[in-house]
């Protein structure tokens, strides 16, 4: 089996998915350019002599990411199981040090933790595809899978990165459901894990953030200096049509408005209408991505497309919900749109893998799991 598949063509589904990706990518570049001015002026930034620094960095990452996406589109994903040991090893090599020394270990640009989530989802997809019908067995399938997911998410929590751990867990449960696991095994697991995660979050000093959210959810946002309060003010100021591109005032107030709070800046500058367009684009991403999963010719393609699609979707939901105060503010990025080179590179790499699934020729079960 060769590493590249030069014969297949993109399906109509994948072309629609690609158009959504480029729309989100273009919007992201525009909004990073607009929103990063405030941060470049701020006291926390060392780029006051270059107000377009974050835009240029995002643009370079986008170009490299698109090239990487094109390469992975040509890559025959049936080769991935051949590298399963290396994929798992790479995942552990990244998350073990960050679990004990923190994510700062890899710096702000090269946060290899972003690569770890791509590797982890890829390995879980390979594992599920290899298990086949055994996933319905508690002893042979679901329990070992649960221990594997628990180990990976536990290391992520220790970084500490509760939001990424939650995303990984929910994505993993969706993948195992698609793989055919018994729903009677999945539901109790979710109800057991949720209180455990909340308890760990409290122990890891995330309690203040949770209690602040609970108080604001029931009493309104009283602390006008908080991040979420400024985000809500931005949405309120934007109204239906927005104040105009580049006219945000809250970008000078919201910390890392070009990253953690970029959806709020979209709401302020482009209004409810612009924010709705963003939600529609992510909805289309989810629809077409899961359609790729349904049309996949083998279990490996189905697991990969499901996991990689939902990771982006759930990441967008968490970012949007956090800025709207629907959940505790997590500081997570908005996929394709927020500033962040490593996040954009790995997300575009995920798109390349999804596109490669639509180009694949039918493979036998033995060949796809080789």
C-alpha positions in Angstrom: 0.0 0.0 0.0 1.4 3.4 -1.0 1.3 6.3 1.4 -0.4 8.6 -1.2 -3.7 8.1 -3.0 -3.4 9.9 -6.3 -6.6 8.4 -7.9 -9.6 9.4 -5.9 -11.6 12.6 -6.3 -13.2 14.9 -3.8 -16.9 14.0 -3.3 -19.6 16.7 -3.5 -19.9 16.5 0.3 -16.2 17.2 0.9 -16.3 20.1 -1.6 -19.1 21.7 0.4 -17.2 21.1 3.6 -14.1 22.7 2.1 -16.0 25.8 1.1 -17.2 26.1 4.7 -13.6 25.8 5.9 -12.4 28.5 3.6 -15.3 30.8 4.7 -14.4 30.3 8.3 -10.7 30.8 7.6 -11.2 34.0 5.7 -13.5 35.4 8.4 -10.9 34.4 11.0 -8.1 36.3 9.2 -10.3 39.4 9.0 -11.3 39.3 12.6 -7.8 38.6 13.9 -6.6 41.6 12.0 -9.4 43.7 13.5 -9.4 42.3 17.1 -5.6 42.1 17.6 -5.1 45.8 17.6 -6.3 46.2 21.1 -4.1 43.4 22.4 -1.0 44.8 20.5 -1.6 48.2 22.3 -2.1 46.5 25.7 0.3 46.2 28.6 0.5 42.4 28.3 1.9 42.5 24.7 5.5 43.0 23.6 4.5 43.8 20.0 3.6 47.5 20.3 6.0 48.3 17.5 4.1 45.9 15.1 0.3 46.2 15.3 -0.2 43.6 12.6 2.0 41.0 14.3 -0.9 38.6 15.2 -2.5 38.9 11.8 0.8 38.1 10.0 1.4 35.2 12.3 -2.1 33.9 11.6 -1.7 34.4 7.9 1.6 32.4 7.8 -0.1 29.7 9.8 -3.0 29.6 7.4 -0.8 29.3 4.4 1.3 26.5 6.0 -2.0 24.9 7.2 -3.6 24.9 3.8 -0.4 23.2 2.3 -0.5 20.6 5.0 -4.2 20.1 4.4 -3.6 19.5 0.7 -0.9 17.0 1.5 -3.1 15.1 3.9 -5.9 15.1 1.4 -3.7 13.1 -0.9 -2.5 10.8 2.0 -4.1 7.4 2.1 -5.5 7.2 5.6 -5.6 3.4 5.5 -1.8 3.6 6.2 -2.5 5.2 9.7 -2.8 1.8 11.6 0.8 1.0 10.5 1.9 3.9 12.6 -0.5 3.3 15.6 2.3 2.7 18.1 4.1 5.8 17.0 0.9 7.8 17.2 0.2 6.7 20.7 3.8 7.2 21.7 3.8 10.8 20.3 0.6 11.5 22.2 2.1 10.4 25.5 5.4 12.1 24.7 3.5 15.4 24.6 0.9 15.1 27.3 3.1 13.4 30.0 5.5 16.4 30.3 2.7 18.9 30.1 0.8 17.1 32.8 3.6 17.5 35.2 5.3 20.8 34.0 2.3 22.6 32.4 1.5 23.7 28.9 3.9 26.6 29.1 6.6 24.0 28.4 6.2 24.3 24.7 5.7 28.1 24.4 2.9 30.2 23.0 3.5 29.3 19.3 4.5 25.7 19.4 1.9 24.4 21.8 2.3 20.7 21.0 -0.7 20.0 23.1 -2.7 20.9 20.1 -0.9 18.2 18.1 -1.6 15.8 21.0 -5.3 16.0 20.6 -5.1 15.2 16.9 -2.9 12.2 17.6 -5.2 11.1 20.4 -8.3 11.2 18.3 -6.5 9.4 15.5 -5.3 6.6 17.8 -8.8 6.2 19.3 -10.2 5.9 15.8 -7.6 3.2 14.9 -8.3 1.3 18.2 -12.1 1.4 17.7 -11.8 0.2 14.0 -9.6 -2.7 15.0 -11.9 -3.8 17.8 -14.9 -4.1 15.4 -17.8 -5.9 17.0 -15.9 -6.5 20.2 -16.7 -3.0 21.2 -20.1 -4.2 22.3 -18.5 -6.4 24.9 -17.9 -4.7 28.3 -14.8 -6.7 29.1 -13.2 -6.8 25.7 -14.3 -3.5 24.3 -15.9 -0.7 26.2 -14.0 -1.1 29.5 -10.5 -1.1 27.9 -11.6 1.8 25.8 -12.9 3.7 28.8 -9.6 3.1 30.7 -7.6 4.4 27.7 -9.8 7.5 27.4 -9.7 8.0 31.1 -5.9 7.8 31.2 -5.5 10.4 28.3 -8.1 12.8 29.7 -6.7 12.4 33.2 -3.3 13.6 32.0 -4.9 16.5 30.2 -6.7 17.5 33.4 -3.4 17.5 35.3 -2.0 20.2 32.9 -4.5 21.6 34.1 -6.8 21.9 31.1 -10.3 21.1 32.1 -12.0 22.3 28.9 -9.8 20.2 26.6 -10.3 17.2 28.8 -14.1 17.6 28.6 -13.8 18.0 24.8 -11.7 14.8 24.6 -14.1 12.8 26.8 -17.3 13.9 24.9 -15.7 13.3 21.5 -14.4 9.9 22.6 -17.9 8.9 23.8 -19.4 10.0 20.5 -16.9 7.9 18.6 -17.5 4.8 20.7 -21.3 5.3 20.2 -20.8 5.4 16.4 -18.6 2.4 16.7 -21.6 0.4 18.0 -21.1 0.4 21.8 -24.1 -0.4 24.0 -25.8 2.8 25.0 -26.5 1.2 28.4 -22.7 1.3 28.9 -22.2 4.9 27.6 -24.9 6.7 29.6 -23.9 5.5 33.1 -20.3 6.4 32.3 -21.2 9.9 31.4 -23.2 10.3 34.6 -20.3 9.0 36.6 -17.7 11.1 34.9 -19.5 14.5 35.1 -19.5 14.9 38.9 -15.9 13.6 39.0 -14.8 16.3 36.5 -16.6 19.0 38.5 -14.9 17.7 41.7 -11.5 17.7 40.1 -12.1 21.2 38.7 -12.8 22.4 42.2 -9.7 20.8 43.6 -7.6 22.3 40.9 -8.7 25.8 41.9 -11.2 26.3 39.1 -13.9 26.8 41.8 -13.8 30.6 41.6 -14.6 30.5 37.9 -17.5 28.0 38.5 -18.9 29.9 41.4 -18.6 33.2 39.5 -20.6 31.7 36.6 -23.3 30.4 38.9 -23.7 33.7 40.6 -23.9 35.6 37.3 -26.2 33.1 35.7 -28.8 33.6 38.4 -28.1 37.2 39.5 -26.7 38.8 36.3 -23.2 40.0 35.7 -22.3 42.2 38.6 -18.5 42.4 38.1 -18.1 44.7 35.2 -14.4 44.1 35.1 -14.7 40.3 34.5 -13.9 38.8 31.1 -17.3 37.5 30.5 -18.9 40.8 31.6 -17.0 42.6 28.9 -17.9 40.0 26.3 -21.6 40.5 27.1 -21.2 44.2 26.9 -19.7 43.7 23.4 -22.6 41.7 22.3 -25.1 44.3 23.7 -23.2 47.1 22.0 -23.2 45.3 18.6 -27.0 45.0 18.4 -28.4 43.4 15.3 -26.1 44.8 12.6 -23.0 45.6 14.6 -21.0 48.8 15.0 -18.9 48.1 11.9 -15.8 46.2 11.0 -12.8 47.5 13.0 -14.9 49.8 15.2 -14.9 47.6 18.3 -14.2 49.4 21.6 -14.2 46.3 23.8 -11.2 44.8 21.9 -9.1 47.3 23.9 -10.6 45.9 27.2 -11.2 42.2 26.7 -8.0 40.2 27.4 -6.8 38.4 24.3 -9.8 39.6 22.3 -8.2 38.1 19.1 -8.2 34.7 20.7 -10.2 33.9 23.8 -12.9 36.6 23.2 -13.0 36.8 19.4 -16.7 35.7 19.1 -17.6 38.7 21.3 -15.8 41.0 19.0 -17.6 39.4 16.1 -20.9 40.1 17.9 -19.8 43.7 18.5 -18.5 44.6 15.1 -20.8 42.4 12.9 -23.8 42.2 15.3 -26.3 39.5 15.9 -26.4 38.9 12.1 -22.7 38.3 11.8 -22.7 36.0 14.9 -25.6 34.0 13.4 -23.7 33.5 10.2 -20.8 32.1 12.2 -23.1 29.7 14.0 -24.6 28.6 10.6 -21.1 28.0 9.2 -20.3 25.7 12.1 -23.6 24.0 11.7 -22.8 23.3 8.1 -19.4 22.1 9.1 -21.0 19.6 11.5 -23.6 18.4 8.9 -21.2 17.9 6.1 -18.4 16.4 8.3 -20.8 13.8 9.8 -22.1 13.1 6.3 -18.5 12.3 5.3 -18.5 9.9 8.3 -21.8 8.3 7.1 -20.4 7.9 3.6 -17.1 6.5 4.7 -16.3 3.1 3.1 -14.8 1.5 6.2 -14.9 1.8 10.1 -11.6 3.6 10.3 -12.8 6.4 8.0 -16.1 6.6 9.9 -14.3 6.9 13.3 -11.8 9.5 12.0 -14.4 11.7 10.4 -16.7 11.5 13.4 -14.0 12.3 15.9 -12.3 15.1 14.0 -15.6 16.7 13.0 -17.0 16.7 16.5 -13.8 18.0 18.0 -14.1 21.2 16.0 -17.9 21.5 16.6 -17.6 21.0 20.3 -14.7 23.4 20.5 -16.8 26.1 18.8 -19.8 25.4 21.1 -17.6 25.7 24.2 -16.1 29.0 23.0 -19.4 30.5 22.0 -21.2 29.3 25.1 -18.4 30.7 27.3 -18.5 34.2 25.8 -22.3 34.2 26.2 -22.0 33.1 29.8 -24.0 29.9 29.1 -21.2 27.9 30.7 -18.2 28.9 32.8 -15.7 30.9 30.7 -13.0 28.5 29.6 -10.7 30.7 27.5 -10.9 28.2 24.7 -10.2 29.2 21.1 -12.8 29.4 18.3 -11.6 26.8 15.6 -10.4 28.3 12.3 -11.1 31.9 13.6 -9.2 32.6 16.8 -5.6 33.6 16.7 -3.2 30.7 17.3 -0.8 29.1 15.0 -0.7 25.6 16.5 -4.5 25.5 16.8 -5.0 26.5 13.2 -2.3 24.1 11.8 -3.8 21.1 13.6 -7.4 22.0 12.7 -6.5 22.3 9.0 -4.6 19.0 9.3 -7.8 17.5 10.6 -9.6 18.8 7.5 -7.0 17.2 5.3 -7.6 13.8 6.9 -11.4 14.2 6.6 -11.0 15.0 2.9 -8.8 12.0 2.3 -11.6 9.8 3.6 -13.8 11.0 0.8 -11.1 10.2 -1.8 -10.5 6.7 -0.6 -11.0 3.6 -2.8 -12.9 0.8 -1.1 -10.6 -1.3 1.1 -11.0 -4.7 2.7 -11.2 -4.9 6.4 -7.8 -6.5 6.7 -6.2 -3.9 4.4 -7.8 -0.9 6.2 -6.5 -2.1 9.6 -3.0 -3.1 8.5 
